[in-house]
């Protein structure tokens, strides 16, 4: 999630709620643990194969609930052009 959006939510008096294992690092980045069973491997040369799903969700809310959006079911998948992030954006 871009810092500019998080700053916007914060400036609007909103909130960011972390659930289901998502945490906030000291530098302000979000941290997600991997679900067991993923097979994502990143080689020393930077090539990647496989995929993994991540635990946790983030809900953004601002403007008295007018802006409310959640990110959940996050994942990473190796593709021919690099890693692709898979995010289900679910309005709540």
Secondary structure, 3 states (H helix, E strand, C coil): CCHHHHHHHHHCCCEEEEECCCEECCCCCEECCECCCCCCEECCCCCEECEEEECCEEEEEEHHHCEEEEEEEEEEEEECCEEEEEEEEEEC
